[in-house]
């Protein structure tokens, strides 16, 4: 790789499974400059909006810097003695299955390895599961059923070599923007076709050749129809079929299925099948829309069946491709981080595999049966079967389905440990012991991305306070529980070498995951390790799998599985007439512990929302900017209405990022019932059923503040700005004294106040100043507040005598809500360029304003603004 400057460090982005390389240059003040690594094979210098804003997420604000027991700071010895003794006592009194670890794709592989070793090999339980269960478990199950192992056959390079790319349940443009940019670049260069299969019309549909708006959960029926067309259209690869089993039963099941369940018209189905059959080089990319289903494993196998039947697998430009949601979801799968797996893709159910791992670890015991998967794990916490729980770098009180019940279960558990970088999460606030962990820019280790590339995570900043690496915390607990030699690690490189050596044993069993070629890597070699795609052995390095027809099943053949369409578990009806889809938005990540620190990421969509079709909005009496109350069998939520035809009638979409810390009424997973796929244990997060109604607020508010505030009301949503904070508020009950309430919200008991109030109209406007500087302002109205929010959000800390007008001065244009987060370009700025300067293409807007020229994930929104301007232009 090309050398970089002495002050620049190569590391890896901590967000999605693309695994982008990042160049970071510390600034000497606790921060760093960030740019994409042009040499990294995942991104070649590209970064998405989140990656571009990484520098804004650094710093010590909100960091947990010392261990805490019962909310009080303590020392490491006391905290770790307590953790070790409580876990040991619980195991002694109630057995090893009375304790559990719930970990995260935010862990590095070395952290994951130590956690898995401690739980499965020394405590003796398989009760270790990961939040990857919520996103990729169905893919793991589908891969194992078809291939014998959890193997991703292809590479990112296949996206550039394919002639047809099919996105299934994947809004790649927003969730994996760098990969989407690689596809767009290939389309511009070579012209491959793009098909999107998704109930919603997402940003990924921009420029697609075909969009199939399937009914939620109907993917199996569609791919079964494709399987039939492959057979009838003569597209079978007879030579490759000899390397597979199950074709006849799979074909019979496909013929028996009912494609009308997709809701698609016959012409659209035929167009899709025709493209697939008529194109040799096909890559099918699938993600959470496939996985997060009560039939997710069957959906995965329906896709794999089509690639196996045509031999379109393991060849350049061909294959099924699962894109992972977290930076190390793959690494966690490789080390056995799931409750039903052993390290290095070895099988927990296989006695020989268990014995080999136990002997390698020199462990006193080895778990001999699968542990509890995530949903069942928290059920066991709730009913008292699990009495000691350690949660690491994840926020299940928000992110698990049936989140209210999960929060109550954690709160009622006998002993809860949380390792995290902050104590300000819904889950951390429930802990008996809080352990301060190193953050991503302070860590040393490795991660594995979606196409099997192992990349180094390198420390850029010093670890602050008393924080420690996760592997170090876990190993110290292992030593204090009596297993000193097994957990006597000096550094992450030593753990990696042990892990690589164990993978050689897995390779001896014929497993796919084998990096034993790295087992003798020195500390300096580990420090300099370049991005490396596994496997890495004496005989093989990287590459694709299965083109040679050799699989990892007992008979060496790939398996096609007969699968049939099954409806989502929850049924719509009179009480719950709407189907709720959940997912990510472009500029936020998981439960916002990191991204909410960035003002520019919060500027795009600053509050939680629910997308609702205009026909449904009309029926419910919901107008733009109204609030909508949602009720499900599991819980309730209140969100801002976003009326759009990107969703179909009867279907709603809401993002899953907001928490009790920034929008308590919008914890969307509180609405999701804990229904799981029977094979993978993955929850059905895409097909909850809800009732919807307009929330009849008695008042609405908008607030800005220089300092953190404590909003009030039935609904509030708080976001960071460059000048401080902003919040939306609403309530159903009267507030008798708005000045007193505003002083409480802003914690400004003595500040000077300007106030305008008209109680008859339900209007109040208040501004608080100190020595001429604006500290905070609150705008109250009986309807959604009509003010220039993005302009007002810039005023805290400034001399702002006209703030109560709620508008910018006539000579100061309002840029409007941020649309391009990479360059901070607002909607009004773009509209002015479209309407005033006649810039009628996305490229022209980009050339003038830079908007859409970095990660490109806002290009669809720019295009929509241009489309809306065209009718007006024509009319004039």
C-alpha positions in Angstrom: 0.0 0.0 0.0 1.0 3.6 -0.6 2.7 5.1 2.4 1.0 8.0 4.2 2.4 10.8 6.2 4.0 10.2 9.5 1.1 11.7 11.4 -1.6 9.8 9.5 -3.0 6.5 10.7 -4.8 3.9 8.6 -7.8 2.5 10.3 -11.4 1.3 9.5 -14.7 3.1 9.7 -16.9 1.9 12.6 -20.3 1.9 10.8 -21.6 -0.6 8.3 -20.3 -3.8 6.9 -18.7 -2.2 3.9 -15.6 -1.8 6.1 -14.3 1.4 4.5 -10.6 2.3 5.1 -10.1 5.6 6.8 -7.1 7.9 7.1 -7.0 9.8 10.4 -4.6 12.5 11.5 -4.8 13.5 15.2 -4.9 17.2 15.7 -3.3 17.2 19.1 -6.4 18.5 20.8 -8.3 15.3 21.2 -9.8 15.3 17.7 -8.6 14.2 14.3 -9.0 15.0 10.6 -10.7 12.2 8.7 -10.8 11.2 5.0 -11.2 8.0 3.0 -8.3 5.8 2.4 -7.8 5.7 -1.4 -5.8 2.4 -1.1 -8.4 0.4 0.8 -10.1 -2.2 -1.5 -13.6 -1.6 0.1 -14.0 2.0 -0.7 -10.9 3.4 -2.6 -11.2 6.7 -0.8 -15.0 7.1 -0.8 -16.8 7.8 2.5 -20.5 8.2 3.1 -22.0 11.1 5.1 -21.6 9.2 8.4 -18.0 8.4 7.7 -17.3 11.9 6.5 -18.6 13.2 9.8 -16.5 10.9 12.0 -14.4 13.7 13.4 -17.5 15.3 14.8 -18.2 12.2 16.9 -14.8 12.3 18.7 -14.3 14.0 22.1 -15.1 13.3 25.7 -18.6 14.8 26.0 -20.7 12.1 27.7 -17.9 9.6 28.0 -17.8 7.1 30.8 -14.3 7.6 32.3 -14.3 5.4 35.4 -16.0 2.2 36.6 -19.3 2.8 38.5 -21.1 0.6 40.9 -24.7 1.5 41.8 -24.1 4.9 40.1 -21.0 5.8 42.1 -17.5 6.0 40.7 -15.1 3.3 41.9 -11.8 1.7 41.0 -11.2 -1.2 38.6 -10.2 -3.7 41.3 -13.4 -3.2 43.1 -15.6 -3.3 40.0 -13.9 -6.3 38.5 -13.8 -8.2 41.7 -17.5 -7.7 42.0 -18.2 -8.8 38.4 -16.1 -11.9 38.7 -17.5 -12.9 42.1 -21.1 -12.3 41.2 -20.8 -14.3 38.0 -18.9 -17.1 39.8 -21.4 -17.3 42.6 -24.4 -17.3 40.2 -22.8 -20.2 38.3 -22.1 -22.1 41.5 -25.6 -21.6 42.8 -27.7 -21.9 39.7 -25.5 -23.4 37.0 -23.7 -22.0 34.0 -26.9 -21.3 32.1 -28.0 -18.8 34.7 -25.6 -16.2 33.3 -25.4 -14.6 29.8 -23.4 -12.2 27.7 -25.2 -10.0 25.1 -22.5 -8.5 22.8 -22.3 -6.5 19.6 -21.0 -6.1 16.1 -19.2 -3.0 17.5 -16.7 -5.3 19.1 -13.5 -6.0 17.4 -12.7 -9.6 16.5 -10.2 -10.0 19.4 -12.8 -8.7 21.9 -15.4 -11.1 20.4 -13.0 -14.0 20.6 -12.2 -13.5 24.3 -15.9 -13.2 25.2 -16.8 -16.4 23.3 -13.9 -18.3 24.9 -14.8 -17.1 28.4 -18.5 -18.0 28.1 -18.4 -21.2 26.1 -15.1 -22.7 27.1 -14.7 -21.7 30.8 -18.1 -20.7 32.2 -19.5 -23.6 30.2 -22.6 -22.1 28.7 -23.5 -21.0 25.2 -25.5 -18.1 26.5 -23.6 -15.6 24.5 -25.5 -13.9 21.7 -25.0 -10.7 19.8 -27.1 -7.9 18.3 -26.1 -9.3 14.9 -28.9 -11.8 15.7 -31.2 -8.8 14.9 -29.7 -8.3 11.4 -27.9 -11.2 9.9 -28.9 -14.5 11.6 -31.2 -15.6 8.8 -28.4 -15.2 6.3 -26.2 -17.4 8.6 -28.9 -20.0 8.7 -29.5 -19.9 5.0 -25.8 -20.1 4.1 -25.3 -23.1 6.4 -28.3 -25.0 5.0 -27.2 -24.4 1.4 -23.4 -24.4 1.7 -22.7 -26.3 4.9 -21.0 -23.2 6.4 -21.7 -19.5 6.7 -19.8 -18.6 3.6 -20.1 -15.4 1.6 -19.3 -16.7 -1.9 -18.4 -13.5 -3.7 -16.5 -10.2 -3.4 -17.3 -6.5 -3.9 -15.5 -6.6 -7.2 -18.5 -8.7 -8.5 -20.6 -5.5 -8.3 -18.4 -3.9 -11.0 -18.4 -7.1 -13.1 -22.1 -7.9 -13.0 -24.5 -7.2 -15.9 -27.6 -7.3 -13.6 -27.7 -6.3 -10.0 -30.8 -7.1 -7.9 -31.3 -5.4 -4.6 -33.7 -7.3 -2.3 -34.8 -5.7 0.9 -31.8 -3.4 0.8 -31.9 0.4 0.6 -28.2 0.3 -0.4 -28.1 4.0 -1.4 -28.8 5.0 2.3 -27.6 2.0 4.3 -24.4 1.2 2.3 -23.8 4.3 0.2 -20.2 3.5 -0.8 -21.3 0.2 -2.3 -24.1 2.0 -4.1 -21.7 4.4 -5.5 -19.6 1.5 -6.8 -22.7 0.3 -8.6 -23.5 3.7 -10.0 -20.0 4.0 -11.3 -20.2 0.6 -13.0 -23.6 1.6 -14.5 -22.0 4.7 -16.0 -19.0 2.8 -17.3 -20.6 -0.5 -18.5 -24.4 -0.1 -18.2 -25.4 -3.0 -16.0 -29.1 -3.2 -15.2 -30.4 -2.5 -11.7 -33.6 -4.0 -10.1 -34.9 -3.1 -6.7 -37.3 -5.4 -4.8 -38.7 -3.5 -1.8 -42.2 -2.6 -0.6 -41.0 1.0 -0.4 -39.8 3.3 -3.2 -36.4 4.2 -1.6 -33.4 6.2 -2.7 -32.0 3.0 -4.2 -34.8 3.1 -6.8 -33.4 6.3 -8.3 -32.4 5.4 -11.8 -33.2 1.7 -11.4 -34.4 -0.1 -14.4 -37.2 -1.9 -12.5 -38.8 -1.5 -9.0 -40.9 -4.4 -7.7 -43.0 -3.1 -4.7 -43.7 -6.5 -3.2 -46.0 -7.0 -0.3 -44.1 -7.3 2.9 -42.8 -10.9 3.5 -43.6 -12.2 0.0 -40.0 -12.6 -1.3 -40.2 -16.4 -1.3 -43.1 -16.4 -3.6 -41.3 -14.1 -6.1 -38.1 -16.2 -6.1 -40.0 -19.4 -6.4 -41.7 -18.0 -9.5 -38.2 -17.1 -10.8 -37.1 -20.7 -10.0 -39.9 -22.0 -12.2 -39.0 -19.6 -15.0 -35.4 -20.7 -14.8 -36.6 -24.3 -15.3 -39.1 -23.6 -18.0 -36.9 -21.1 -19.8 -33.9 -23.5 -20.1 -31.6 -21.5 -17.9 -30.5 -24.4 -15.7 -26.8 -25.2 -15.6 -27.0 -29.0 -15.9 -23.3 -29.4 -15.2 -23.5 -27.4 -12.0 -26.6 -29.2 -10.9 -24.6 -32.4 -10.5 -22.8 -30.6 -7.6 -26.1 -30.0 -5.8 -29.0 -31.9 -4.2 -32.7 -31.1 -3.7 -33.6 -29.8 -7.1 -36.8 -31.9 -7.7 -38.3 -31.1 -4.3 -37.4 -27.4 -4.7 -39.0 -27.3 -8.1 -42.2 -29.0 -6.8 -42.4 -26.4 -4.0 -41.8 -23.6 -6.4 -44.6 -24.8 -8.7 -47.0 -25.0 -5.7 -46.3 -21.5 -4.5 -48.6 -18.5 -5.2 -46.9 -15.6 -6.8 -50.0 -13.4 -6.5 -49.1 -13.0 -2.8 -46.5 -10.5 -4.0 -49.1 -8.1 -5.1 -47.2 -7.6 -8.3 -48.8 -7.6 -11.8 -47.9 -10.3 -14.2 -46.1 -7.9 -16.6 -43.7 -6.7 -13.8 -43.0 -10.3 -12.8 -42.3 -11.4 -16.3 -40.0 -8.3 -16.8 -38.0 -9.3 -13.8 -37.7 -12.9 -14.7 -36.8 -12.0 -18.2 -34.0 -9.8 -17.1 -32.7 -12.5 -14.7 -32.8 -15.4 -17.2 -31.4 -13.3 -20.0 -28.4 -12.1 -18.1 -25.5 -14.5 -17.3 -23.7 -12.3 -14.8 -26.2 -11.6 -12.0 -25.5 -10.5 -8.4 -28.4 -10.6 -5.9 -27.7 -8.3 -3.0 -29.9 -8.8 0.1 -30.1 -7.3 3.5 -32.4 -6.6 6.4 -35.6 -6.6 4.4 -34.9 -10.3 3.7 -33.4 -11.2 7.1 -35.7 -9.5 9.5 -38.6 -11.8 9.0 -40.3 -14.8 10.6 -39.4 -16.6 7.3 -36.1 -14.9 6.8 -34.1 -18.1 6.4 -36.5 -19.4 3.8 -36.2 -16.1 1.9 -32.4 -16.4 1.9 -32.6 -20.0 0.6 -35.1 -19.0 -2.1 -32.5 -16.6 -3.4 -29.7 -19.1 -3.1 -31.8 -21.8 -4.9 -31.9 -19.6 -8.0 -28.2 -19.0 -8.1 -27.4 -22.7 -7.5 -29.8 -23.8 -10.2 -28.1 -21.6 -12.8 -24.5 -22.1 -11.5 -24.3 -18.3 -11.1 -22.2 -18.4 -8.0 -18.5 -18.0 -7.2 -17.7 -16.6 -10.6 -16.8 -13.0 -11.5 -20.0 -10.9 -11.6 -22.2 -13.7 -10.2 -23.6 -14.7 -6.9 -25.9 -14.1 -4.0 -24.4 -11.4 -1.7 -25.5 -10.6 1.8 -24.4 -7.1 3.0 -24.0 -6.9 6.7 -25.2 -4.0 8.9 -22.4 -3.6 11.4 -18.6 -3.1 11.0 -17.8 -6.5 12.5 -20.9 -8.6 12.1 -18.9 -10.9 10.0 -16.1 -11.1 12.5 -18.6 -12.0 15.2 -19.9 -14.8 13.1 -16.4 -16.1 12.5 -15.5 -16.3 16.2 -18.7 -18.0 17.2 -20.3 -14.9 18.7 -23.8 -16.3 18.1 -25.3 -18.7 20.7 -25.6 -21.6 18.3 -22.0 -21.5 16.9 -18.4 -22.3 17.9 -15.4 -20.3 16.9 -14.0 -20.5 13.3 -17.3 -21.8 11.8 -17.1 -25.0 13.8 -20.4 -26.6 14.8 -21.5 -26.6 18.5 -23.6 -29.7 17.8 -20.5 -31.7 16.6 -18.8 -33.6 19.4 -15.5 -33.7 17.5 -15.5 -30.0 16.9 -16.3 -29.3 20.6 -13.5 -31.6 21.7 -11.0 -30.0 19.4 -11.9 -26.5 20.7 -11.8 -27.6 24.3 -8.4 -29.2 23.9 -7.1 -26.1 22.0 -8.3 -23.8 24.8 -7.3 -26.3 27.5 -10.7 -25.4 28.9 -12.3 -27.2 31.9 -15.6 -27.6 30.1 -17.2 -26.7 26.8 -20.8 -25.8 26.1 -22.5 -28.8 24.5 -25.8 -27.3 23.4 -26.9 -24.1 21.8 -27.5 -21.1 24.1 -30.4 -18.8 24.2 -30.8 -16.5 21.1 -31.4 -12.8 21.7 -35.2 -12.8 22.1 -35.3 -15.9 24.2 -32.3 -14.7 26.2 -34.2 -11.6 27.3 -37.3 -13.7 28.0 -35.1 -15.7 30.3 -33.8 -12.5 32.0 -37.4 -11.5 32.5 -38.6 -14.7 34.1 -35.5 -15.1 36.3 -33.7 -18.0 34.6 -30.8 -15.7 33.8 -29.7 -14.0 37.0 -26.4 -12.3 35.8 -26.2 -10.5 32.5 -23.3 -8.7 30.9 -24.2 -6.3 28.0 -21.3 -5.0 25.8 -21.6 -2.1 23.4 -25.3 -2.4 22.6 -28.6 -0.9 23.7 -31.2 -3.7 23.9 -33.6 -1.6 26.0 -34.2 0.3 22.7 -33.1 -2.0 19.9 -34.8 -5.3 20.9 -38.3 -6.1 19.8 -40.9 -5.7 22.6 -38.4 -3.1 23.9 -40.6 -2.1 26.9 -40.6 -5.6 28.2 -36.9 -6.0 27.5 -36.2 -2.8 29.5 -38.3 -4.1 32.4 -36.5 -7.5 32.2 -33.1 -5.8 32.5 -34.2 -3.6 35.3 -35.5 -6.6 37.2 -32.4 -8.8 36.7 -30.4 -9.7 39.8 -27.1 -8.4 38.5 -26.4 -6.4 35.3 -23.1 -5.3 33.9 -22.8 -2.9 31.0 -19.6 -2.1 29.2 -19.9 1.0 27.0 -18.3 4.3 26.2 -21.2 6.3 27.8 -23.5 5.8 30.7 -26.2 7.9 28.9 -28.1 5.1 27.2 -31.4 3.5 28.0 -29.6 0.3 28.8 -26.7 1.7 30.7 -29.0 3.5 33.1 -30.3 0.1 34.2 -26.8 -1.4 35.1 -25.6 -2.3 38.5 -22.0 -2.0 37.2 -20.9 0.3 34.4 -17.5 -0.4 32.9 -15.8 2.3 30.8 -14.7 0.9 27.4 -12.3 2.3 24.8 -14.1 3.9 21.8 -13.5 3.0 18.2 -10.7 5.6 17.6 -8.9 4.2 20.7 -9.0 0.5 19.8 -6.5 -1.9 18.4 -7.7 -5.0 16.6 -9.3 -6.3 13.5 -12.8 -6.3 11.8 -14.1 -8.4 8.9 -16.4 -6.7 6.3 -19.1 -8.1 4.2 -16.8 -9.6 1.5 -14.4 -11.3 4.0 -11.8 -8.6 4.1 -10.0 -8.5 7.5 -8.9 -4.9 8.2 -7.0 -3.4 11.1 -8.6 -1.1 13.5 -5.8 1.1 14.8 -5.8 3.4 17.8 -5.7 7.1 16.7 -6.3 8.7 20.0 -5.1 7.8 23.6 -7.6 6.0 25.8 -9.1 8.6 28.1 -9.6 8.3 31.9 -9.7 4.8 33.2 -11.3 3.3 30.0 -9.9 0.0 28.9 -10.1 -2.2 25.7 -13.0 -4.7 25.8 -10.7 -7.8 25.4 -8.7 -6.5 28.4 -11.8 -6.2 30.6 -13.1 -9.6 29.6 -9.7 -11.3 30.1 -9.3 -9.7 33.5 -12.6 -11.1 34.6 -11.6 -14.5 33.3 -8.4 -14.3 35.4 -10.3 -13.3 38.5 -12.7 -16.2 38.0 -9.7 -18.5 38.3 -8.5 -19.1 34.7 -5.3 -17.0 34.7 -3.2 -18.8 32.1 -6.0 -19.0 29.6 -6.6 -15.3 29.6 -3.1 -14.0 30.2 -3.0 -11.8 27.1 -0.4 -9.1 26.6 -2.1 -7.4 23.6 -4.6 -7.8 20.8 -1.9 -9.3 18.5 -1.5 -12.3 20.8 -5.2 -12.9 20.8 -5.2 -12.7 17.0 -2.4 -15.3 16.7 -4.3 -17.7 18.9 -7.5 -17.2 16.9 -5.6 -17.8 13.6 -4.1 -21.0 15.0 -7.5 -22.3 16.0 -8.8 -21.5 12.5 -6.2 -24.0 11.3 -7.9 -26.7 13.3 -11.2 -25.7 11.7 -9.5 -25.9 8.3 -8.4 -29.4 9.2 -12.1 -30.3 9.6 -12.8 -28.9 6.1 -14.3 -25.6 7.3 -14.2 -22.6 5.0 -12.8 -20.1 7.6 -9.0 -20.7 7.8 -6.6 -17.9 8.4 -3.9 -20.1 9.8 -1.4 -18.5 7.4 -1.4 -15.6 9.9 -0.9 -17.6 13.1 2.8 -16.7 13.3 2.3 -13.0 12.6 4.7 -10.9 14.8 3.5 -7.9 16.8 5.1 -5.7 14.1 3.5 -7.7 11.3 0.1 -7.4 13.1 0.6 -3.6 13.4 1.3 -3.4 9.7 -1.3 -5.9 8.5 -2.9 -4.8 5.3 -6.6 -5.5 4.3 -6.6 -9.2 3.7 -9.5 -11.4 2.4 -9.8 -14.8 4.0 -9.1 -17.6 3.7 -5.3 -17.2 4.3 -3.5 -20.6 4.2 -0.4 -22.1 2.7 -2.5 -23.2 -0.3 -5.0 -20.4 -0.7 -5.5 -16.7 -0.3 -8.8 -14.9 -0.7 -10.9 -15.4 -3.8 -14.4 -16.6 -4.4 -16.1 -19.8 -3.3 -18.2 -22.6 -5.0 -17.5 -22.0 -8.7 -15.7 -25.4 -8.6 -18.9 -27.1 -7.2 -17.2 -28.0 -3.9 -19.2 -27.2 -0.8 -18.8 -27.7 2.9 -21.7 -30.1 3.4 -21.0 -33.8 4.4 -21.4 -35.0 0.8 -19.6 -31.9 -0.6 -22.7 -30.8 -2.6 -24.7 -27.6 -2.4 -28.2 -28.0 -1.2 -31.3 -26.5 -2.7 -34.1 -26.4 -0.2 -37.9 -26.5 -1.0 -39.4 -23.4 0.6 -42.8 -21.9 0.4 -44.3 -18.4 1.0 -45.5 -17.8 4.6 -47.2 -14.6 5.5 -45.8 -12.3 8.3 -46.7 -13.7 11.7 -48.8 -10.7 12.8 -52.1 -10.3 10.9 -53.6 -7.0 10.1 -57.3 -6.6 11.0 -59.9 -4.2 12.2 -58.0 -3.4 15.4 -54.5 -3.1 13.8 -55.1 -2.3 10.1 -51.6 -1.1 9.2 -48.4 -2.9 8.4 -45.3 -1.2 10.0 -41.9 -1.5 8.4 -38.9 -0.3 10.3 -35.3 0.5 9.3 -32.5 3.0 9.0 -32.2 6.5 7.7 -29.2 7.9 5.8 -27.4 9.9 8.5 -28.0 8.0 11.7 -26.7 4.8 13.1 -28.3 2.3 15.4 -29.4 4.1 18.6 -27.4 7.2 17.8 -24.8 7.0 20.6 -22.3 8.1 18.1 -24.1 9.9 15.2 -26.2 12.1 17.4 -23.0 13.8 18.5 -22.6 15.2 14.9 -24.6 18.4 14.2 -24.5 17.9 10.5 -25.8 14.3 10.7 -28.7 15.5 12.9 -29.6 18.3 10.5 -31.0 16.1 7.7 -33.9 14.5 9.6 -33.8 16.0 13.0 -36.8 14.2 14.6 -38.5 10.7 14.4 -41.2 10.3 11.8 -43.6 7.9 10.3 -44.1 7.7 6.5 -47.8 7.4 5.6 -49.5 7.2 2.2 -51.6 10.3 1.2 -54.8 8.1 1.0 -54.2 6.8 4.5 -53.4 10.3 5.8 -56.7 11.6 4.3 -58.7 8.8 5.9 -57.1 9.5 9.3 -57.4 13.3 9.0 -53.6 13.6 9.3 -52.1 16.7 7.7 -48.4 17.5 7.0 -46.4 18.2 10.3 -49.1 16.5 12.4 -48.1 14.0 15.0 -49.3 10.4 14.7 -49.9 8.0 17.6 -49.2 4.3 16.8 -50.4 1.4 18.9 -49.5 -2.2 18.5 -50.0 -5.4 20.6 -46.6 -4.7 22.2 -46.5 -0.9 22.8 -47.1 2.7 21.7 -45.3 5.5 20.0 -45.8 9.1 18.8 -44.0 10.3 15.7 -44.2 13.2 13.2 -46.2 12.5 10.1 -44.3 12.4 6.8 -47.0 12.0 4.1 -45.5 10.4 1.0 -46.4 8.0 -1.8 -43.0 6.2 -1.4 -45.0 3.8 0.9 -48.0 1.8 -0.3 -51.5 2.3 1.1 -52.0 0.3 4.3 -48.2 0.4 5.0 -46.2 2.6 7.2 -42.4 3.1 7.7 -40.6 4.4 10.7 -36.9 4.6 11.5 -35.5 2.7 14.5 -32.8 5.1 15.8 -34.5 7.3 18.5 -34.2 6.4 22.2 -35.3 7.4 25.6 -32.4 9.8 25.7 -33.5 11.9 22.7 -37.2 11.0 21.9 -38.8 8.8 24.5 -42.1 8.4 22.7 -40.4 7.3 19.5 -38.7 4.0 20.7 -40.0 2.2 17.6 -39.0 -1.3 18.7 -41.5 -1.0 21.5 -44.1 -1.6 18.8 -42.5 -4.7 17.4 -43.7 -8.0 18.8 -41.0 -10.6 19.7 -41.8 -13.0 16.8 -38.8 -14.8 15.4 -37.8 -17.0 12.5 -37.9 -20.6 13.8 -34.6 -21.5 12.2 -32.5 -18.4 12.7 -34.1 -16.9 15.8 -34.1 -13.5 14.0 -37.0 -11.2 14.9 -39.5 -10.0 12.4 -38.8 -6.3 12.6 -40.3 -5.4 9.2 -43.9 -6.5 9.6 -45.5 -5.4 12.8 -49.2 -4.5 12.8 -50.4 -1.2 14.3 -53.3 1.1 14.6 -52.7 4.8 13.7 -54.5 8.0 14.7 -53.8 11.7 14.6 -52.4 12.7 18.0 -54.6 15.5 19.2 -52.0 17.8 20.8 -53.2 20.8 22.8 -50.0 22.6 22.0 -46.9 22.4 19.9 -43.4 23.7 20.5 -40.0 24.3 19.0 -37.0 25.1 21.2 -33.4 26.1 20.7 -30.7 26.3 23.4 -27.0 26.9 23.8 -26.8 24.2 26.5 -28.5 20.8 26.9 -32.1 21.1 27.8 -34.8 18.9 29.4 -37.9 19.1 27.1 -41.4 18.5 28.3 -44.6 17.1 26.9 -46.1 13.8 25.6 -43.8 14.1 22.6 -40.3 15.6 22.3 -37.3 15.1 20.1 -33.9 16.5 20.9 -31.0 17.0 18.4 -27.6 18.6 18.3 -26.8 21.7 16.2 -23.6 23.5 15.5 -24.8 26.2 18.0 -26.2 23.9 20.7 -29.5 22.0 20.6 -32.9 22.1 19.1 -36.1 20.3 20.1 -39.6 19.6 18.9 -42.3 19.4 21.6 -46.0 18.7 21.9 -48.4 18.0 24.7 -52.0 17.2 25.3 -52.5 18.9 28.6 -52.4 22.7 29.4 -49.3 24.4 30.7 -50.4 27.2 33.0 -47.1 29.2 33.1 -44.9 29.1 30.0 -42.2 31.3 31.5 -41.8 28.9 34.5 -41.9 25.9 32.3 -39.3 27.4 29.9 -37.0 28.2 32.7 -37.2 24.6 33.8 -36.6 23.2 30.3 -33.5 25.3 29.8 -32.4 25.4 33.4 -32.2 29.2 33.4 -33.8 30.4 36.6 -32.2 33.9 36.5 -31.7 34.8 32.9 -33.3 37.8 31.3 -36.5 37.0 29.3 -38.3 38.5 26.4 -41.8 37.1 26.1 -44.8 37.5 23.8 -48.0 35.6 24.7 -51.5 35.4 23.4 -53.3 32.9 25.6 -56.5 33.1 23.6 -54.7 31.9 20.5 -52.4 29.5 22.4 -49.3 31.4 21.3 -46.2 32.0 23.5 -42.7 33.0 22.4 -39.9 33.4 24.9 -36.2 34.2 24.5 -33.6 34.1 27.2 -30.5 36.3 27.1 -27.3 37.0 29.1 -25.2 40.1 28.4 -26.7 40.4 24.9 -26.2 36.8 23.9 -29.1 34.5 23.2 -29.1 31.5 25.5 -32.4 29.8 24.5 -35.8 30.4 22.9 -39.1 28.6 23.0 -41.9 29.0 20.4 -45.4 27.6 21.4 -48.5 27.4 19.2 -51.8 25.6 19.0 -50.8 24.1 15.6 -47.4 22.8 14.5 -45.0 25.8 14.9 -44.3 27.8 11.7 -40.8 29.2 12.1 -37.6 29.0 10.2 -36.1 26.2 12.3 -32.8 25.8 10.6 -32.1 29.5 10.8 -33.1 29.8 14.4 -30.9 26.8 15.3 -27.8 28.9 14.4 -28.6 31.7 16.8 -27.8 30.5 20.4 -24.7 32.2 21.6 -25.2 35.2 19.2 -26.7 38.6 19.5 -30.2 37.9 18.2 -32.6 40.7 19.0 -35.1 39.7 16.4 -35.3 36.0 17.4 -38.9 36.1 18.5 -40.0 36.8 14.9 -39.0 33.2 14.1 -37.7 34.3 10.7 -34.4 35.3 9.2 -33.8 38.9 8.2 -34.9 39.7 4.6 -31.2 40.1 3.5 -30.2 36.7 5.0 -31.5 33.7 3.0 -32.6 30.7 4.9 -30.8 27.5 3.6 -33.6 25.3 4.9 -33.3 21.8 6.2 -30.0 20.1 5.3 -30.3 17.8 2.4 -26.6 17.1 1.6 -25.0 16.2 4.9 -21.5 15.8 3.4 -21.3 19.5 2.4 -24.1 21.0 4.6 -26.2 22.1 1.7 -29.9 23.0 2.5 -33.1 22.3 0.6 -33.8 26.0 0.0 -30.3 26.5 -1.4 -30.8 23.7 -3.9 -34.3 24.9 -4.8 -32.8 28.4 -5.5 -30.3 26.8 -7.8 -32.9 24.8 -9.6 -35.5 27.5 -9.9 -33.3 30.6 -10.1 -30.3 29.3 -12.0 -32.1 26.7 -14.1 -30.0 23.7 -12.9 -32.2 20.9 -14.0 -29.9 17.9 -13.6 -28.4 16.3 -10.4 -25.0 16.7 -12.1 -25.5 20.4 -12.6 -26.6 21.0 -9.0 -23.5 19.0 -7.9 -21.2 21.1 -10.1 -22.6 24.3 -8.6 -23.1 23.4 -5.0 -21.1 20.2 -4.4 -24.4 18.5 -3.2 -24.5 14.9 -4.1 -20.8 14.7 -5.2 -19.4 12.8 -2.3 -21.3 9.7 -1.1 -24.2 10.4 -3.5 -26.8 9.2 -1.0 -28.7 12.5 -1.4 -28.9 12.3 -5.2 -32.4 10.8 -5.2 -33.7 13.7 -3.0 -32.1 16.3 -5.3 -33.7 14.5 -8.2 -37.1 14.7 -6.5 -36.7 18.5 -6.0 -35.9 18.8 -9.7 -38.9 16.7 -10.7 -41.2 18.9 -8.6 -39.8 22.0 -10.3 -40.4 20.7 -13.8 -44.2 20.9 -13.9 -44.0 24.5 -12.7 -41.4 25.3 -15.3 -43.7 23.7 -18.0 -46.7 25.6 -16.8 -44.9 28.9 -17.0 
